[in-house]
Amino acid sequence: MKDNKKIRKINEINEINEDPFEEYIRLGEPGKADKAYAWQTAVGLQDVDKLQPSEYLLDTAKENIDGNISIDEVKKRIDSYYRESANHVPDGTEEADKVAVHIVEILSDSSFVFSPAQYISIHRRLFTGVYSHAGKIRDYNIRKDEWVLDGASVMYGGALELRETLEYDFKTEQEFFYVDLTMSEIIKHLARFVSRLWQIHIFCEGNTRTTAVFFIKYLRSMGFDVTNDVFAKNAWYFRNSLVRANYRDVKNGVYEDMSFLETFLRNLLMGEHNELKNRYMHIRWEETAHSTSKQHIGQHIQEQNSILNLLDTKEISSKMKSNITKLYEAFGMEKIFGRSDVIEVLGITERPASTLLGKMYSLGLTEKITGAGKGKYRFIV
């Protein structure tokens, strides 16, 4: 009973959301919206360690967004604020303020190199002036009690092999080819990469925030637009999804579960609106209490897997399989589409679009829709 109250309390805290930057984003003024997104993410990411920035930081951030002061001036003001002994703030607030400023500074910098050195550099930049071990690889083994695991811990990387493991994961990712992958396949791969990177946990503290900032910059370098509030408003969910992706207790029927992280990434990269609730990830969440919700969370992923599995049984080229899956991602089983829609999604000409529509129909993947215009279809699987 006590544990259940604790879980509910954590969820209540997590689900309260008062966003001081929403108005800037809603108005969409050039320059201000981008800054607001950066601040929104920077402040939101403090939630991975349940830290709350000060009102002083939020007010100073607004001055930066309005163009009244630079980010360097923000840093100076925050440093000065905490040098004054009269400013008594809750534990962790100073860390939240300083790290949030550093995150904005890093996210505003377009330079990026995909390398272990960049990853370590981001930790150093985030936590200089906060941790004495900023940018240093830990030299001892760790465990972290997780409420989502009912007090158990993920098995993190061993201290003696951290650098080698980090370099191996980066090398493996650098050698991976994303050519002709569907978005669902890309998301599955990205989920595996970021979950393994986080599981190494090469720093003593600050691993999740470092991983999140690095991952955002990596996604941007790949052309993804991640200027939305998914990270900002679901940072705690992101951390717990990484935990569930890296934990198993076979004896008690608990296994690594990537579905939560994949759902998060679908919202982030595809603009979906899947439900993101931390309580569903708790290993003791009663099946009867959340079976419907769990089904809702994984429904779209299961549909994508179904179409992929079905296409594997058809004698079609990998290119056609990829194109059909892209159309399924765009239209699902609800939207009606025609040749012009296929042309827009795939960027092909009229003849191959017509051929593809005919092929999908002959394979039993679509049905013809009458009353919606000539040549209209809808997926039926």
C-alpha positions in Angstrom: 0.0 0.0 0.0 2.8 2.4 0.9 4.6 1.7 -2.4 1.4 2.3 -4.4 0.9 5.7 -2.7 4.5 6.6 -3.6 3.9 5.7 -7.2 0.7 7.8 -7.3 2.5 10.7 -5.7 5.4 10.6 -8.3 2.9 10.4 -11.1 0.9 13.4 -9.8 4.1 15.5 -9.6 5.1 14.4 -13.1 1.7 15.1 -14.7 1.5 18.7 -13.3 2.7 20.9 -16.2 2.9 24.7 -16.1 4.9 25.8 -19.1 6.3 29.3 -18.9 7.4 29.2 -22.5 4.2 28.0 -24.2 3.1 31.5 -25.2 6.3 32.2 -27.1 5.9 29.0 -29.0 2.3 29.5 -29.7 2.9 33.0 -31.1 5.7 31.6 -33.2 7.7 34.9 -33.6 10.9 34.3 -35.6 13.8 33.7 -33.3 11.8 33.7 -30.1 10.1 30.4 -30.8 13.4 28.6 -31.3 14.8 30.0 -28.1 11.6 29.1 -26.3 11.9 25.5 -27.5 15.5 25.3 -26.3 14.5 26.7 -22.9 11.5 24.4 -22.7 13.6 21.4 -23.3 16.4 22.5 -21.0 14.0 23.1 -18.1 12.0 20.0 -18.8 15.0 17.7 -18.8 15.7 18.5 -15.2 12.7 16.3 -14.4 14.8 13.2 -15.1 16.3 13.8 -11.6 13.1 15.4 -10.2 14.8 18.9 -10.0 12.9 22.1 -10.2 14.5 25.3 -11.6 14.0 28.6 -9.7 11.6 31.3 -10.6 14.6 33.6 -11.1 15.9 31.3 -13.8 12.5 31.3 -15.6 12.3 35.1 -15.5 15.9 35.4 -16.7 15.2 32.9 -19.5 12.2 35.0 -20.7 14.6 38.0 -21.0 16.9 36.0 -23.1 14.0 34.9 -25.4 12.8 38.5 -25.7 16.3 39.4 -26.9 17.1 41.7 -24.0 20.1 39.7 -22.8 22.5 37.1 -24.3 23.0 33.5 -23.1 26.4 34.7 -21.7 24.6 37.3 -19.7 22.2 34.7 -18.4 25.1 32.6 -17.2 26.6 35.6 -15.4 23.3 36.4 -13.7 22.8 32.8 -12.5 26.3 32.5 -11.2 26.0 35.9 -9.4 22.6 34.8 -8.0 24.1 31.7 -6.3 27.1 33.6 -5.0 24.9 35.6 -2.8 24.5 33.8 0.4 21.1 35.5 1.0 19.5 33.4 -1.7 18.3 30.2 0.1 16.9 27.7 -2.4 15.7 24.1 -2.2 18.3 21.4 -2.7 19.0 20.7 -6.4 17.7 24.1 -7.6 21.1 25.5 -8.2 22.1 22.4 -10.2 18.8 22.6 -12.2 19.4 26.3 -13.0 23.0 26.0 -14.1 22.5 22.8 -16.1 19.4 24.3 -17.8 21.5 27.3 -19.0 24.2 25.0 -20.3 21.7 22.9 -22.2 20.3 26.0 -23.9 23.9 27.0 -24.8 24.6 23.6 -26.3 21.3 23.2 -28.2 21.8 26.7 -29.7 25.2 25.6 -31.0 24.8 24.0 -34.4 28.2 22.3 -34.4 28.2 18.5 -33.8 30.5 15.5 -34.3 29.3 12.0 -33.7 32.0 10.7 -31.5 32.7 9.5 -27.9 34.7 12.7 -27.4 31.6 14.8 -28.2 29.5 12.8 -25.8 32.0 13.3 -23.0 32.4 16.9 -23.9 28.7 17.5 -23.5 28.8 16.1 -20.0 31.7 18.4 -19.2 29.9 21.5 -20.6 26.7 20.6 -18.8 28.1 20.0 -15.3 31.1 22.3 -15.1 30.6 24.3 -11.9 28.1 21.7 -10.7 30.1 18.5 -10.4 33.8 18.2 -9.7 33.8 15.1 -11.9 32.3 16.9 -15.0 33.5 15.2 -18.1 35.3 12.3 -16.2 34.5 8.7 -16.7 33.6 6.9 -13.5 36.1 4.5 -12.0 33.8 2.5 -9.8 30.7 0.3 -10.3 27.2 1.7 -9.6 23.6 0.7 -9.0 20.6 3.0 -8.9 17.3 2.0 -7.1 14.5 2.6 -9.6 10.8 3.1 -8.5 9.7 1.7 -11.9 11.6 -1.5 -11.0 10.2 -1.6 -7.5 13.6 -0.7 -6.0 15.8 -2.9 -8.3 18.6 -1.6 -10.5 19.6 -1.8 -14.1 22.9 -3.6 -14.6 25.2 -0.8 -15.8 28.5 -1.1 -17.6 31.5 -2.3 -15.6 33.9 0.4 -14.6 36.9 -1.3 -16.2 35.4 -1.5 -19.6 33.5 1.7 -19.9 35.6 3.5 -22.6 35.9 0.4 -24.7 32.2 -0.3 -24.5 31.4 3.3 -25.4 33.8 3.3 -28.4 32.3 -0.1 -29.6 28.7 1.3 -29.5 29.7 4.4 -31.4 31.6 2.4 -34.0 28.6 0.1 -34.5 26.3 3.0 -35.0 28.7 4.7 -37.4 28.7 1.6 -39.6 24.9 1.3 -39.7 23.1 2.2 -42.9 19.7 3.8 -42.7 19.1 3.5 -46.5 15.6 2.4 -47.5 14.5 1.9 -43.9 10.9 2.9 -43.0 10.4 5.3 -40.2 9.2 2.4 -38.0 12.5 0.5 -38.7 14.5 3.7 -38.1 12.8 4.3 -34.7 13.4 0.7 -33.6 17.1 1.1 -34.4 17.4 4.5 -32.8 15.7 3.1 -29.7 18.2 0.3 -29.4 21.2 2.7 -29.9 20.2 5.3 -27.4 19.1 2.7 -24.8 22.5 0.9 -25.1 24.4 4.2 -24.9 22.5 5.2 -21.7 23.0 1.7 -20.2 26.8 2.1 -20.3 26.3 5.0 -17.8 29.9 6.1 -18.1 29.6 9.1 -15.7 29.0 9.2 -12.0 26.0 11.4 -12.3 24.1 13.2 -15.1 24.0 10.4 -17.6 20.4 10.8 -18.7 20.6 14.5 -19.3 23.9 14.1 -21.2 22.4 11.3 -23.3 19.3 13.3 -24.0 21.2 16.4 -25.2 23.6 14.3 -27.3 20.7 12.4 -28.8 18.8 15.5 -29.7 21.9 16.9 -31.5 22.5 13.6 -33.2 18.8 13.5 -34.4 19.2 17.0 -35.7 22.4 16.1 -37.6 20.3 13.4 -39.3 17.8 15.9 -40.5 15.1 15.3 -37.9 13.1 18.3 -36.6 12.9 17.8 -32.8 11.6 21.3 -31.9 8.5 20.0 -30.1 7.6 19.5 -26.4 7.9 15.7 -26.2 11.3 15.8 -24.4 10.4 18.8 -22.4 7.1 17.4 -21.0 8.0 13.7 -20.9 11.6 13.7 -19.6 10.8 11.4 -16.7 9.0 9.1 -19.0 12.1 9.1 -21.3 14.3 8.0 -18.4 11.9 5.3 -17.2 11.6 4.0 -20.7 15.4 3.7 -20.9 15.3 1.8 -17.6 12.7 -0.7 -18.9 14.6 -1.2 -22.1 17.6 -2.4 -20.1 16.1 -4.5 -17.3 15.2 -8.1 -17.1 14.3 -10.5 -14.3 13.7 -13.7 -16.2 12.9 -15.6 -13.0 9.9 -13.3 -12.4 8.9 -13.0 -16.0 10.2 -9.4 -16.6 12.1 -8.8 -19.8 13.7 -5.9 -21.6 10.9 -3.9 -23.1 11.7 -1.4 -25.9 8.0 -0.6 -26.6 7.9 2.4 -24.2 11.0 4.0 -25.7 9.7 3.4 -29.3 6.4 5.0 -28.4 8.2 8.0 -27.0 10.3 8.3 -30.3 7.2 7.9 -32.4 5.7 10.9 -30.7 9.0 12.8 -31.0 9.8 12.1 -34.6 6.5 11.3 -36.2 4.2 13.6 -34.4 2.0 10.9 -33.1 0.1 11.3 -29.9 0.5 8.0 -28.1 -0.3 8.1 -24.4 2.9 8.4 -22.2 2.1 7.4 -18.6 4.9 6.5 -16.2 2.7 4.3 -14.1 2.2 1.8 -17.0 6.0 1.1 -16.9 6.1 0.0 -13.3 6.8 -3.8 -13.1 4.1 -4.3 -10.5 1.4 -2.3 -12.3 -1.6 -4.7 -12.2 -2.5 -6.2 -15.6 -6.2 -5.8 -14.9 -5.7 -2.1 -14.2 -3.8 -1.2 -17.3 -4.4 -3.9 -19.9 -6.6 -1.5 -22.0 -4.1 1.4 -21.6 -1.1 -0.9 -22.4 -3.0 -2.0 -25.5 -3.6 1.6 -26.5 0.1 2.5 -26.1 1.3 -0.4 -28.2 -1.5 -0.4 -30.7 0.2 1.6 -33.5 3.5 -0.3 -33.1 1.6 -3.6 -33.3 -0.1 -2.5 -36.5 3.2 -1.5 -38.0 4.6 -4.9 -37.1 1.6 -6.6 -38.6 2.0 -5.0 -42.0 5.8 -5.7 -42.0 5.1 -9.4 -41.2 2.5 -9.6 -43.8 4.7 -8.1 -46.5 7.5 -10.6 -45.6 5.2 -13.3 -46.9 4.6 -11.6 -50.3 6.9 -12.0 -53.3 7.8 -8.3 -53.8 11.0 -6.3 -53.9 12.5 -4.7 -50.9 11.9 -1.3 -52.5 8.2 -2.0 -53.0 8.0 -3.3 -49.4 9.6 -0.1 -48.2 7.2 2.1 -50.2 4.1 0.2 -49.0 5.2 0.6 -45.4 5.8 4.3 -45.9 2.2 4.6 -47.2 0.9 2.7 -44.3 2.7 5.0 -41.9 1.2 8.0 -43.7 -2.4 6.7 -44.0 -3.0 3.9 -41.6 -6.3 2.1 -41.8 -8.4 5.1 -41.5 -7.4 7.6 -44.3 -8.6 7.3 -47.8 -6.0 7.9 -50.5 -5.4 8.0 -54.2 -2.6 8.4 -56.8 -1.9 12.0 -56.0 -1.4 11.2 -52.3 1.0 8.3 -53.1 3.0 10.7 -55.4 3.2 13.3 -52.5 4.3 10.8 -49.9 6.8 8.8 -52.0 8.0 11.5 -54.4 7.4 9.4 -57.5 5.7 10.0 -60.8 2.2 9.0 -62.0 2.9 5.7 -63.7 4.8 4.0 -60.8 2.2 5.4 -58.4 -0.6 3.8 -60.4 1.4 0.5 -60.6 1.9 0.5 -56.8 -1.8 1.1 -56.1 -2.7 -1.7 -58.4 -0.2 -4.0 -56.8 -1.4 -3.3 -53.3 -5.0 -4.0 -54.3 -4.0 -7.3 -56.0 -2.1 -8.3 -52.8 -5.3 -7.8 -50.7 -3.7 -5.0 -48.8 -6.3 -2.3 -49.8 -9.9 -2.0 -50.8 -11.5 0.3 -53.3 -13.6 3.1 -51.9 -16.6 4.3 -53.8 -18.2 7.7 -53.3 -14.9 9.4 -52.6 -13.8 10.1 -56.1 -12.2 8.0 -58.8 -9.3 5.7 -57.8 -9.5 5.9 -54.0 -8.3 3.2 -51.7 -7.9 2.3 -48.0 -5.7 -0.2 -46.2 -7.6 -3.1 -44.8 -4.8 -4.9 -42.9 
